[in-house]
Amino acid sequence: MRESSPSEMHVSWNSYPTNRVYYHNQALDVILGDAFDQNNLYIDGPAWLKEQRYDIEAKIDGDMLLPRGTVRPMLQTLLQQHLRLAAHREIRAVSGYELVTAKSTLRLSPSRPDDKKFEYIFKNQIRIGASDLDALAGCLESAMRQPVLNKTNVSGRYNVELEYSVDPGCRFQPARYFYCCAGTTRLEAGAGESAGAVSRGRLRRSGAHRKLAPQTKAAGR
């Protein structure tokens, strides 16, 4: 485990199942999120958790490919040994958004059995494939940097592409317009508002949600 070069721009990490843990040029708060099964949005600690980037490569004994849940305790141990990290969880009440269904019929495009699962977040676009709406809510949460809960009660897996723009100068403002490649219907979410002419789904401003947020402290870097 070592600090990445400041000039490095490329970021990569391993997929699961795996017998090898690999991060290249990754911020430590993201690695902590993987280790503790927590969106890094809710990881609190010193500023260098988000600023300093690391390269990690560790081989797991044996040839068996392990799922993410089995690898997490190993990753926690590695971080504790190399960085002397200590973490604890606490409950905080925070405001956020709910992803809810509109009154009209749901017209998302179900994925096919042979579709590959993926989740991508770009500057002005979110794309998911063969993923459920929990995954879509998670992508919206990461893009908006605010909590988003899936309240649609819709099951199944879908292919969705959202193109959006955000009002300039407002970091936490949600996308004003969403366009979905599954059809021609436009989803409108008024920035920071609960209302909007929404025909397939919408983001609704919610009250305080209780979120489990790991508090991370580090020493002896």
Steps between C-alpha positions, in 0.01 A plus 500: 500500500650834394403855413424560133699736285350853506520510119300179453153552352374148430288329768424127511401222742417130501161345436334221700519208560879512532809356666689827461430843649614776271460878508693742284504874574188473716399742777505346845140592578389289202712207620352539849152498347576164339653364820207598722217462246419870513454773240807722535263798513441405864861444602628777725859566597804717424520671162779273374256207485359657183815676379771234525487210255642153543608193309410169667572151375449194720469133408256284695627155593372224275339507159135526607321812378336674795197733503523858618344425839770242580783731393382801702637385841835425334510849350415651839790310659739614227406866554531467877844342472646739244337830601396432861149599409222482758134528403167509676140539387246750625147603409435845360177656377544654155265635232486348156283391208270209419475339158130428453275381217269733313128433461540391139604150397865412548665486159859410580664244275566167678843354440542171317647189666825535305547873570811586700464678831670840522461836671673811363492860619631763259507878524156544342374145474413191703480159330403170660455161341328190637465683834215561741367838609702484823804528274344797319432671833859434604633656179277805549623525857863498389440753223296736717707454817179474700310198632255340257274217615322266261130520591362371171421146622588392145688173463690364202809608308512771237722677249481874562687798361449843659637820355483803724624849569551670833451868572844669503655589831287267712686186597212328676221586259349199324466469127222715358418272207545128450467330163462125486604302195241233583229722352413854404339610824686778680554487872513843657628557849493863601832573665451490873122466461258217559266594215552460128318377192616142530356225285715198583661567835630785706730609775310618803653707774468306823532577866788398719626147448706310751816389327777279635821695452842356587723755672861433407812616679852433384840520664855401423492547126 
